[in-house]
Amino acid sequence: MSVKMGLLALLADGPQYGYQLRAEFEGRTGSTWPLNVGQVYTTLARLERDHLVEPAGSEEGRVLYRITDAGQDEVAAWFLTPVIRTQPARDELAIKLAFAVTVSGVDVGAVIQRQRTATMAALQDYTRLKRQDHDLAWTLVLDAMVFQTEAEIRWLDHCEARLRRAATERRVVATPAEDTADKETSR
């Protein structure tokens, strides 16, 4: 999701000031995507330039923004357009493990175990948060965080199993070669 579409969606509920938009954006996403107010105002300037929002008045130097009809159309189209995952998300953990298995001297098992411990702690924190009363928007974001964290734990288990399998295969492949070398040496 882009900040642009998030702000337009919020303005579809009615006119707001930049600081209100920032607070609403963070409130509805459980502050999982913090915005700085400069980013909000830069985005609002682009939305105004593109005729998707317009000023609806001002008070004490603050501009109240409202969505235009073109902005309403843009939001409606955004909600009805599926999120296409053509580019895989850049996953720092996957990249870290890819390097860990290819760099000599790295205890990949320890890397996985430390990550599992941290991921389990995050899952416990999210589970504690779920016990509290939240609005539906934050609950949906929190559910996504729980599911992603559970998937990461399953993936770490899978990585650990692949690591064990690869180590076993290396030993099996190395053993016949060593046996042949031993027989030739004893001749």
Backbone as ProteinMPNN parsed JSONL, in Angstrom:
{"seq_chain_A": "MSVKMGLLALLADGPQYGYQLRAEFEGRTGSTWPLNVGQVYTTLARLERDHLVEPAGSEEGRVLYRITDAGQDEVAAWFLTPVIRTQPARDELAIKLAFAVTVSGVDVGAVIQRQRTATMAALQDYTRLKRQDHDLAWTLVLDAMVFQTEAEIRWLDHCEARLRRAATERRVVATPAEDTADKETSR", "coords_chain_A": {"N_chain_A": [[0.848, -1.182, 0.0], [0.447, 2.212, -0.716], [1.395, 5.338, 0.745], [0.031, 7.404, -0.351], [-2.436, 6.228, -1.236], [-3.455, 5.381, 1.194], [-3.845, 7.836, 2.542], [-5.717, 9.026, 0.842], [-7.834, 7.215, 1.18], [-8.454, 7.682, 3.861], [-9.302, 10.337, 3.701], [-11.609, 9.964, 2.297], [-13.465, 9.52, 4.201], [-14.001, 12.007, 5.148], [-13.145, 15.551, 5.404], [-9.848, 16.427, 6.582], [-7.064, 17.525, 8.603], [-3.497, 17.617, 8.062], [-2.016, 16.618, 10.316], [-4.045, 15.215, 11.599], [-4.557, 13.256, 9.683], [-2.16, 11.836, 9.732], [-2.223, 10.811, 12.365], [-4.551, 9.239, 12.229], [-3.848, 7.41, 10.198], [-1.678, 6.035, 11.405], [-3.049, 5.096, 13.655], [-4.972, 3.363, 12.57], [-3.376, 1.437, 11.461], [-2.105, 0.383, 13.575], [0.255, 1.608, 14.263], [2.208, 0.274, 12.856], [3.255, 1.156, 10.562], [4.837, 3.764, 10.717], [4.468, 7.237, 10.084], [6.134, 10.216, 9.126], [5.332, 13.612, 9.688], [6.141, 15.322, 7.679], [6.246, 13.672, 5.448], [3.547, 13.173, 5.116], [2.562, 15.738, 4.422], [4.024, 16.239, 2.079], [3.01, 14.242, 0.447], [0.32, 15.019, 0.402], [0.585, 17.428, -1.023], [1.332, 16.457, -3.546], [-0.99, 14.996, -4.134], [-2.81, 17.071, -4.262], [-1.751, 18.497, -6.447], [-2.28, 16.597, -8.416], [-4.977, 16.752, -8.545], [-6.548, 15.22, -6.838], [-7.099, 15.713, -4.238], [-8.242, 18.632, -2.43], [-7.879, 21.898, -0.975], [-9.921, 22.637, 1.825], [-10.39, 24.751, 3.351], [-8.901, 26.662, 6.046], [-7.256, 26.906, 9.222], [-5.741, 28.601, 11.809], [-3.281, 28.52, 10.414], [-3.254, 25.929, 9.521], [-4.091, 23.643, 6.973], [-7.111, 22.369, 5.859], [-7.964, 19.407, 4.293], [-9.821, 17.947, 1.602], [-11.224, 15.205, -0.191], [-11.423, 14.924, -3.75], [-13.794, 14.385, -6.458], [-12.427, 12.908, -8.385], [-10.462, 11.841, -6.766], [-12.055, 10.236, -5.123], [-12.885, 8.344, -7.013], [-10.4, 7.185, -7.556], [-9.766, 5.987, -5.083], [-11.892, 4.162, -4.848], [-11.328, 2.481, -7.027], [-8.85, 1.501, -6.18], [-9.532, 0.006, -3.874], [-10.922, -2.079, -5.086], [-9.06, -3.325, -6.658], [-7.015, -6.106, -6.842], [-4.175, -6.903, -4.773], [-1.247, -7.339, -6.354], [1.361, -9.562, -6.409], [3.927, -9.331, -7.874], [6.629, -8.763, -7.671], [8.815, -10.238, -5.448], [8.742, -9.588, -1.968], [11.359, -7.828, -0.357], [13.15, -9.643, 1.78], [14.812, -9.45, 4.622], [15.658, -11.421, 6.438], [15.584, -13.835, 4.944], [17.535, -13.235, 3.057], [19.73, -12.913, 4.747], [20.041, -15.557, 5.726], [20.564, -16.864, 3.324], [23.065, -15.841, 2.717], [24.412, -16.692, 5.005], [24.585, -19.489, 4.713], [26.404, -19.64, 2.707], [28.735, -18.383, 3.379], [31.832, -19.043, 4.748], [32.517, -20.355, 7.997], [30.303, -19.499, 9.407], [27.931, -20.218, 11.823], [25.231, -21.551, 10.974], [23.089, -22.86, 12.121], [23.027, -21.685, 14.656], [22.386, -19.081, 13.944], [19.803, -19.453, 12.957], [18.554, -20.434, 15.286], [18.774, -18.25, 17.078], [17.231, -16.393, 15.708], [14.769, -17.707, 15.726], [14.19, -17.632, 18.464], [13.889, -14.84, 18.842], [11.746, -14.38, 17.102], [9.757, -15.955, 18.237], [9.422, -14.547, 20.641], [8.37, -12.162, 19.631], [5.973, -13.168, 18.6], [4.71, -13.93, 20.975], [4.383, -11.39, 22.116], [2.594, -10.243, 20.241], [0.44, -11.948, 20.599], [-0.269, -11.368, 23.219], [-1.109, -8.728, 22.809], [-3.366, -9.215, 21.271], [-5.192, -10.049, 23.135], [-6.141, -7.778, 24.232], [-8.6, -5.166, 23.948], [-9.294, -4.003, 20.814], [-9.895, -1.845, 17.968], [-11.531, -2.884, 14.91], [-9.932, -2.442, 12.579], [-7.244, -2.308, 13.551], [-7.124, -4.8, 14.719], [-7.248, -6.492, 12.473], [-4.798, -5.868, 11.234], [-3.083, -6.704, 13.26], [-3.723, -9.446, 13.33], [-2.654, -10.172, 10.817], [0.046, -9.749, 11.348], [0.488, -11.705, 13.304], [-0.02, -14.076, 11.834], [1.999, -13.86, 9.862], [4.242, -14.016, 11.486], [3.957, -16.555, 12.62], [4.222, -18.015, 10.267], [6.864, -17.412, 9.684], [8.174, -18.765, 11.747], [7.542, -21.422, 11.085], [8.898, -21.514, 8.64], [11.548, -21.152, 9.51], [11.848, -23.548, 10.932], [11.683, -25.286, 8.764], [13.984, -24.467, 7.335], [15.958, -25.264, 9.132], [15.585, -28.046, 9.097], [16.237, -28.544, 6.405], [18.895, -27.839, 6.458], [19.963, -29.802, 8.17], [19.414, -32.065, 6.586], [20.999, -31.486, 4.336], [23.534, -31.572, 5.513], [23.657, -34.264, 6.248], [23.523, -35.471, 3.711], [25.943, -34.564, 2.641], [27.734, -35.949, 4.272], [27.137, -38.595, 3.574], [27.839, -38.626, 0.851], [30.542, -38.025, 1.066], [31.581, -40.213, 2.465], [31.688, -42.7, 0.786], [33.689, -41.908, -1.05], [35.847, -41.48, 0.62], [36.199, -44.11, 1.547], [36.976, -45.42, -0.831], [39.381, -44.112, -1.363], [40.818, -44.905, 0.899], [41.037, -47.68, 0.42], [42.574, -47.735, -1.9], [44.936, -46.655, -0.972], [45.812, -48.622, 0.796], [46.635, -50.628, -0.87]], "CA_chain_A": [[0.0, 0.0, 0.0], [1.191, 3.46, -0.727], [0.912, 6.379, 1.646], [-0.946, 8.144, -1.155], [-3.745, 5.584, -1.207], [-3.917, 5.409, 2.573], [-4.368, 9.175, 2.852], [-6.971, 9.2, 0.088], [-8.88, 6.416, 1.833], [-8.857, 8.389, 5.077], [-10.051, 11.536, 3.313], [-12.93, 9.545, 1.817], [-14.357, 9.615, 5.369], [-14.296, 13.418, 5.409], [-11.979, 16.433, 5.432], [-8.959, 16.332, 7.735], [-5.781, 18.214, 8.576], [-2.354, 16.724, 7.909], [-1.709, 15.919, 11.57], [-5.129, 14.252, 11.82], [-4.341, 12.144, 8.759], [-1.04, 11.047, 10.259], [-2.698, 10.082, 13.553], [-5.505, 8.221, 11.767], [-3.086, 6.399, 9.461], [-0.974, 5.214, 12.384], [-4.038, 4.424, 14.5], [-5.629, 2.258, 11.856], [-2.398, 0.395, 11.16], [-1.46, -0.016, 14.817], [1.601, 2.198, 14.226], [3.166, -0.617, 12.208], [3.831, 1.928, 9.479], [4.871, 5.145, 11.205], [4.674, 8.292, 9.094], [6.485, 11.519, 9.678], [4.359, 14.576, 9.195], [6.642, 15.845, 6.415], [5.818, 12.73, 4.402], [2.112, 13.394, 4.914], [2.347, 16.989, 3.688], [4.571, 16.067, 0.732], [2.03, 13.427, -0.285], [-0.863, 15.863, 0.177], [0.913, 18.38, -2.097], [1.237, 15.714, -4.82], [-2.408, 14.689, -4.357], [-3.445, 18.322, -4.694], [-1.251, 18.731, -7.798], [-2.954, 15.644, -9.308], [-6.417, 17.045, -8.442], [-7.226, 14.153, -6.101], [-7.567, 16.394, -3.03], [-8.229, 20.087, -2.532], [-8.053, 22.555, 0.323], [-11.328, 22.857, 2.197], [-10.355, 25.813, 4.353], [-7.726, 26.626, 6.908], [-7.47, 27.43, 10.57], [-4.473, 28.743, 12.519], [-2.177, 28.101, 9.564], [-3.397, 24.522, 9.109], [-4.986, 23.482, 5.828], [-8.028, 21.235, 5.901], [-8.024, 18.806, 2.962], [-10.945, 17.056, 1.285], [-11.02, 14.415, -1.404], [-12.217, 15.356, -4.906], [-14.479, 13.267, -7.122], [-11.378, 12.08, -9.001], [-9.855, 11.111, -5.656], [-13.014, 9.182, -4.738], [-12.783, 7.299, -8.033], [-9.104, 6.525, -7.367], [-9.883, 5.127, -3.89], [-12.795, 3.054, -5.179], [-10.582, 1.553, -7.897], [-7.808, 0.873, -5.355], [-10.127, -1.028, -3.026], [-11.379, -3.202, -5.904], [-7.939, -3.904, -7.396], [-6.237, -7.023, -5.993], [-2.747, -6.644, -4.591], [-0.493, -8.28, -7.176], [2.689, -9.779, -5.838], [4.825, -9.675, -8.972], [7.981, -8.693, -7.131], [8.84, -10.731, -4.07], [9.163, -8.6, -0.977], [12.742, -7.995, 0.078], [13.085, -10.228, 3.113], [16.163, -9.402, 5.166], [15.999, -12.698, 7.062], [15.894, -14.806, 3.887], [18.824, -12.847, 2.488], [20.748, -13.22, 5.761], [20.287, -17.0, 5.742], [21.206, -17.226, 2.058], [24.494, -15.539, 2.873], [24.976, -17.506, 6.091], [24.923, -20.837, 4.235], [27.449, -19.582, 1.69], [29.939, -17.769, 3.936], [32.474, -20.017, 5.631], [32.681, -19.989, 9.399], [29.057, -19.054, 10.028], [27.134, -21.285, 12.428], [23.887, -21.275, 10.472], [22.15, -23.342, 13.132], [22.931, -20.663, 15.706], [21.655, -17.949, 13.359], [18.387, -19.852, 12.923], [18.049, -20.539, 16.651], [18.609, -16.899, 17.632], [16.078, -15.776, 15.048], [13.564, -18.369, 16.224], [13.936, -17.088, 19.802], [13.363, -13.485, 18.677], [10.439, -14.466, 16.448], [8.819, -16.468, 19.257], [9.143, -13.436, 21.561], [7.452, -11.27, 18.92], [4.669, -13.833, 18.55], [4.118, -13.809, 22.311], [3.937, -9.997, 22.264], [1.395, -10.056, 19.42], [-0.647, -12.71, 21.233], [-0.702, -10.55, 24.368], [-1.861, -7.597, 22.273], [-4.672, -9.694, 20.791], [-6.096, -10.204, 24.279], [-6.69, -6.46, 24.549], [-9.709, -4.746, 23.096], [-8.855, -3.085, 19.767], [-10.873, -1.695, 16.9], [-11.429, -3.905, 13.875], [-8.805, -2.176, 11.679], [-5.995, -2.703, 14.215], [-7.189, -6.243, 14.904], [-6.882, -7.126, 11.203], [-3.345, -5.703, 11.074], [-2.462, -7.568, 14.266], [-3.872, -10.822, 12.834], [-1.673, -10.371, 9.746], [1.359, -9.849, 11.992], [0.543, -13.024, 13.95], [0.1, -15.099, 10.788], [3.325, -13.753, 9.258], [5.223, -14.485, 12.466], [3.82, -18.012, 12.661], [4.809, -18.534, 9.026], [8.329, -17.305, 9.81], [8.619, -19.862, 12.618], [7.486, -22.64, 10.266], [9.968, -21.428, 7.653], [12.803, -21.405, 10.222], [11.877, -24.997, 11.157], [11.977, -25.864, 7.459], [15.402, -24.185, 7.058], [16.759, -26.117, 10.009], [15.484, -29.41, 8.567], [17.014, -28.583, 5.156], [20.302, -27.782, 6.861], [20.309, -31.145, 8.661], [19.401, -32.961, 5.427], [22.182, -31.18, 3.526], [24.711, -32.07, 6.235], [23.618, -35.724, 6.133], [23.87, -35.806, 2.325], [27.389, -34.338, 2.473], [28.44, -37.054, 4.926], [26.912, -39.798, 2.778], [28.627, -38.489, -0.365], [31.954, -38.03, 1.439], [31.979, -41.514, 2.979], [32.171, -43.623, -0.254], [34.945, -41.411, -1.617], [36.89, -41.753, 1.607], [36.416, -45.554, 1.548], [37.733, -45.739, -2.042], [40.724, -43.586, -1.163], [41.466, -45.765, 1.902], [41.347, -48.97, -0.214], [43.679, -47.545, -2.843], [46.142, -46.404, -0.178], [46.253, -49.854, 1.44], [47.11, -51.582, -1.882]], "C_chain_A": [[0.884, 1.231, 0.0], [0.584, 4.415, 0.289], [-0.181, 7.168, 0.936], [-2.342, 7.53, -1.03], [-4.313, 5.554, 0.213], [-4.522, 6.751, 2.942], [-5.669, 9.443, 2.1], [-8.115, 8.435, 0.745], [-9.371, 7.103, 3.105], [-9.677, 9.625, 4.75], [-11.426, 11.193, 2.747], [-13.948, 9.589, 2.954], [-14.726, 11.05, 5.703], [-13.021, 14.223, 5.5], [-11.176, 16.293, 6.727], [-7.727, 17.195, 7.512], [-4.677, 17.169, 8.454], [-2.037, 15.941, 9.17], [-2.789, 14.891, 11.909], [-4.929, 13.022, 10.941], [-3.23, 11.237, 9.262], [-1.501, 10.205, 11.446], [-3.665, 8.965, 13.16], [-4.797, 7.074, 11.06], [-2.396, 5.462, 10.449], [-1.943, 4.463, 13.288], [-4.667, 3.223, 13.827], [-4.667, 1.139, 11.49], [-1.65, -0.055, 12.407], [-0.025, 0.481, 14.908], [2.643, 1.253, 13.64], [3.833, 0.062, 11.018], [3.852, 3.389, 9.915], [5.166, 6.13, 10.075], [5.231, 9.52, 9.792], [5.584, 12.54, 8.997], [4.823, 15.213, 7.893], [6.231, 14.982, 5.238], [4.339, 12.93, 4.086], [1.899, 14.639, 4.058], [2.925, 16.935, 2.27], [3.581, 15.287, -0.124], [0.771, 14.235, -0.574], [-0.614, 16.873, -0.944], [0.825, 17.698, -3.463], [-0.219, 15.378, -5.15], [-3.164, 15.926, -4.836], [-3.037, 18.648, -6.131], [-1.993, 17.857, -8.824], [-4.478, 15.749, -9.26], [-7.206, 15.913, -7.763], [-7.709, 14.646, -4.738], [-7.533, 17.889, -3.292], [-8.368, 20.681, -1.146], [-9.53, 22.805, 0.585], [-11.419, 23.93, 3.268], [-9.081, 25.706, 5.162], [-8.064, 27.286, 8.238], [-6.121, 27.443, 11.272], [-3.293, 28.214, 11.703], [-2.241, 26.66, 9.106], [-4.419, 24.441, 7.987], [-5.817, 22.224, 6.035], [-8.149, 20.719, 4.476], [-9.272, 17.952, 2.829], [-10.634, 16.366, -0.028], [-11.912, 14.962, -2.513], [-12.956, 14.139, -5.477], [-13.464, 12.331, -7.787], [-10.668, 11.245, -7.931], [-10.747, 9.975, -5.179], [-12.946, 8.02, -5.717], [-11.501, 6.486, -7.861], [-9.161, 5.555, -6.176], [-10.768, 3.921, -4.187], [-12.083, 2.015, -6.042], [-9.522, 0.811, -7.094], [-8.394, -0.253, -4.504], [-10.529, -2.257, -3.833], [-10.263, -3.887, -6.698], [-7.151, -4.826, -6.474], [-4.78, -6.572, -5.888], [-2.004, -7.737, -5.358], [0.918, -8.38, -6.616], [3.643, -10.245, -6.944], [6.275, -9.673, -8.517], [7.964, -9.265, -5.721], [9.327, -9.62, -3.138], [10.612, -8.874, -0.598], [12.699, -8.437, 1.532], [14.503, -10.325, 3.671], [16.579, -10.731, 5.781], [16.361, -13.75, 6.015], [17.255, -14.505, 3.272], [19.955, -13.178, 3.459], [21.063, -14.712, 5.771], [20.931, -17.478, 4.445], [22.704, -16.952, 2.125], [25.134, -16.435, 3.929], [25.376, -18.891, 5.607], [26.052, -20.825, 3.211], [28.744, -18.957, 2.191], [30.552, -18.75, 4.925], [32.593, -19.455, 7.047], [31.426, -19.522, 10.101], [28.319, -20.269, 10.567], [25.67, -21.009, 12.093], [22.828, -21.742, 11.468], [21.957, -22.328, 14.244], [22.161, -19.441, 15.201], [20.156, -18.248, 13.386], [17.81, -19.876, 14.343], [17.835, -19.162, 17.282], [17.401, -16.203, 17.014], [14.776, -16.394, 15.554], [13.19, -17.811, 17.6], [13.323, -15.687, 19.706], [11.962, -13.498, 18.066], [9.388, -14.985, 17.421], [8.453, -15.365, 20.248], [8.17, -12.447, 20.921], [6.055, -11.868, 18.866], [3.967, -13.75, 19.907], [3.615, -12.39, 22.551], [2.649, -9.756, 21.481], [0.2, -10.772, 20.043], [-1.18, -11.958, 22.448], [-1.542, -9.365, 23.89], [-3.256, -8.012, 21.82], [-5.681, -9.838, 21.922], [-6.738, -8.883, 24.686], [-7.796, -6.116, 23.562], [-9.214, -3.692, 22.108], [-9.978, -2.925, 18.754], [-10.578, -2.707, 15.791], [-10.215, -3.689, 12.963], [-7.5, -2.657, 12.302], [-5.976, -4.205, 14.435], [-6.802, -6.987, 13.625], [-5.383, -7.023, 10.945], [-2.616, -6.637, 12.033], [-2.569, -9.041, 13.852], [-2.85, -11.118, 11.737], [-0.28, -10.538, 10.338], [1.531, -11.214, 12.663], [0.756, -14.109, 12.904], [1.477, -15.064, 10.137], [4.4, -14.277, 10.201], [5.161, -15.999, 12.6], [4.44, -18.65, 11.412], [6.335, -18.469, 9.09], [8.876, -18.424, 10.683], [8.603, -21.175, 11.846], [8.614, -22.65, 9.249], [11.322, -21.683, 8.314], [12.943, -22.897, 10.531], [12.263, -25.723, 9.869], [13.457, -25.666, 7.108], [16.302, -25.092, 7.883], [16.746, -27.564, 9.514], [16.298, -29.545, 7.272], [18.506, -28.589, 5.452], [20.774, -29.154, 7.342], [20.399, -32.133, 7.502], [20.64, -32.74, 4.563], [23.448, -31.699, 4.197], [24.785, -33.585, 6.14], [24.021, -36.147, 4.728], [25.357, -35.605, 2.068], [28.187, -35.47, 3.105], [28.308, -38.329, 4.113], [27.754, -39.75, 1.514], [30.114, -38.59, -0.036], [32.423, -39.423, 1.851], [32.427, -42.469, 1.877], [33.498, -43.165, -0.858], [36.095, -41.681, -0.659], [37.218, -43.235, 1.631], [37.27, -45.966, 0.353], [39.178, -45.294, -1.892], [41.499, -44.452, -0.166], [41.887, -47.097, 1.283], [42.532, -48.844, -1.159], [44.989, -47.308, -2.1], [46.696, -47.684, 0.414], [46.798, -50.864, 0.423], [48.565, -51.528, -2.017]], "O_chain_A": [[1.933, 1.268, 0.642], [-0.59, 4.307, 0.643], [-1.185, 7.548, 1.538], [-3.312, 8.235, -0.75], [-5.521, 5.689, 0.402], [-5.577, 6.813, 3.574], [-6.608, 10.016, 2.653], [-9.231, 8.945, 0.852], [-10.568, 7.104, 3.391], [-10.644, 9.93, 5.448], [-12.313, 12.045, 2.722], [-15.151, 9.684, 2.711], [-15.667, 11.287, 6.46], [-11.936, 13.662, 5.655], [-11.729, 16.074, 7.805], [-7.391, 17.548, 6.382], [-4.896, 15.985, 8.711], [-1.814, 14.732, 9.109], [-2.488, 13.823, 12.443], [-5.108, 11.89, 11.391], [-3.35, 10.013, 9.219], [-1.198, 9.015, 11.518], [-3.596, 7.864, 13.708], [-5.108, 5.906, 11.292], [-2.514, 4.242, 10.343], [-1.687, 3.315, 13.651], [-4.869, 2.183, 14.455], [-5.094, 0.012, 11.237], [-0.67, -0.793, 12.31], [0.816, -0.148, 15.551], [3.836, 1.413, 13.899], [4.858, -0.408, 10.525], [2.98, 4.166, 9.526], [6.014, 5.875, 9.22], [4.845, 9.829, 10.919], [5.136, 12.341, 7.868], [3.991, 15.609, 7.076], [5.907, 15.49, 4.164], [3.93, 12.864, 2.927], [1.147, 14.606, 3.084], [2.359, 17.533, 1.355], [3.344, 15.631, -1.282], [0.215, 14.149, -1.669], [-1.517, 17.143, -1.736], [0.311, 18.276, -4.42], [-0.633, 15.466, -6.306], [-4.038, 15.841, -5.698], [-3.879, 19.033, -6.942], [-2.293, 18.295, -9.934], [-5.183, 14.937, -9.859], [-8.375, 15.683, -8.073], [-8.622, 14.065, -4.151], [-6.894, 18.36, -4.233], [-8.912, 20.045, -0.243], [-10.288, 23.142, -0.325], [-12.404, 24.007, 4.002], [-8.288, 24.781, 4.986], [-8.993, 28.084, 8.363], [-5.434, 26.423, 11.327], [-2.412, 27.541, 12.239], [-1.363, 26.21, 8.37], [-5.47, 25.08, 8.034], [-5.29, 21.156, 6.345], [-8.407, 21.491, 3.553], [-9.726, 17.322, 3.784], [-9.882, 16.875, -0.86], [-13.028, 15.411, -2.251], [-12.759, 13.011, -5.026], [-13.623, 11.111, -7.756], [-10.318, 10.088, -8.165], [-10.265, 8.886, -4.867], [-12.948, 6.857, -5.315], [-11.505, 5.262, -8.0], [-8.658, 4.434, -6.261], [-10.435, 2.794, -3.822], [-12.22, 0.813, -5.816], [-9.315, -0.384, -7.303], [-7.819, -1.338, -4.422], [-10.482, -3.371, -3.313], [-10.495, -4.913, -7.337], [-6.665, -4.386, -5.432], [-4.237, -5.945, -6.798], [-2.126, -8.92, -5.04], [1.577, -7.366, -6.384], [4.102, -11.387, -6.951], [7.061, -10.515, -8.952], [7.178, -8.822, -4.885], [10.205, -8.829, -3.485], [11.034, -10.028, -0.529], [12.262, -7.689, 2.407], [15.293, -11.169, 3.249], [17.738, -11.129, 5.659], [17.341, -14.477, 6.181], [18.034, -15.418, 2.998], [21.009, -13.665, 3.051], [22.232, -15.094, 5.819], [21.753, -18.394, 4.461], [23.51, -17.747, 1.641], [26.268, -16.883, 3.763], [26.399, -19.421, 6.041], [26.6, -21.876, 2.879], [29.755, -18.999, 1.49], [29.874, -19.233, 5.833], [32.747, -18.251, 7.253], [31.476, -19.18, 11.283], [28.106, -21.242, 9.843], [24.967, -20.321, 12.833], [21.795, -21.094, 11.635], [20.839, -22.134, 14.722], [21.38, -18.842, 15.94], [19.348, -17.409, 13.784], [16.702, -19.39, 14.571], [16.824, -18.935, 17.948], [16.646, -15.514, 17.701], [13.796, -15.685, 15.783], [12.019, -17.549, 17.871], [12.354, -15.381, 20.402], [11.097, -12.72, 18.468], [8.254, -14.506, 17.426], [7.295, -15.259, 20.652], [7.257, -11.952, 21.581], [5.065, -11.163, 19.062], [2.759, -13.522, 19.969], [2.542, -12.202, 23.125], [1.717, -9.137, 21.993], [-0.919, -10.261, 20.016], [-2.388, -11.914, 22.681], [-2.564, -9.039, 24.494], [-4.214, -7.253, 21.966], [-6.888, -9.758, 21.694], [-7.746, -8.862, 25.393], [-7.902, -6.706, 22.487], [-8.769, -2.618, 22.511], [-10.891, -3.747, 18.681], [-9.503, -3.305, 15.752], [-9.537, -4.653, 12.61], [-6.725, -3.349, 11.641], [-4.917, -4.826, 14.347], [-6.107, -8.0, 13.686], [-4.765, -7.985, 10.488], [-1.641, -7.285, 11.653], [-1.61, -9.797, 14.007], [-2.247, -12.191, 11.724], [0.492, -11.379, 9.878], [2.608, -11.807, 12.593], [1.621, -14.969, 13.07], [2.067, -16.114, 9.883], [5.36, -14.911, 9.762], [6.198, -16.657, 12.683], [5.095, -19.689, 11.492], [7.017, -19.37, 8.603], [9.937, -18.974, 10.387], [9.548, -21.959, 11.94], [9.225, -23.693, 9.018], [12.165, -22.366, 7.732], [14.035, -23.453, 10.409], [13.067, -26.655, 9.885], [14.11, -26.596, 6.635], [17.292, -25.622, 7.379], [17.781, -28.23, 9.513], [16.974, -30.555, 7.069], [19.281, -29.265, 4.776], [21.853, -29.612, 6.966], [21.329, -32.936, 7.43], [21.26, -33.702, 4.11], [24.34, -32.213, 3.522], [25.872, -34.137, 5.967], [24.791, -37.095, 4.572], [25.97, -36.395, 1.35], [29.196, -35.907, 2.551], [29.279, -39.074, 3.978], [28.338, -40.768, 1.141], [30.87, -39.19, -0.801], [33.576, -39.772, 1.598], [33.512, -43.034, 2.02], [34.351, -44.004, -1.147], [37.187, -42.064, -1.079], [38.389, -43.6, 1.726], [38.189, -46.772, 0.499], [40.097, -46.026, -2.258], [42.689, -44.707, -0.354], [42.971, -47.598, 1.58], [43.389, -49.726, -1.218], [46.047, -47.728, -2.569], [47.912, -47.835, 0.529], [47.376, -51.873, 0.829], [49.138, -52.262, -2.822]]}, "name": "protein", "num_of_chains": 1, "seq": "MSVKMGLLALLADGPQYGYQLRAEFEGRTGSTWPLNVGQVYTTLARLERDHLVEPAGSEEGRVLYRITDAGQDEVAAWFLTPVIRTQPARDELAIKLAFAVTVSGVDVGAVIQRQRTATMAALQDYTRLKRQDHDLAWTLVLDAMVFQTEAEIRWLDHCEARLRRAATERRVVATPAEDTADKETSR"}
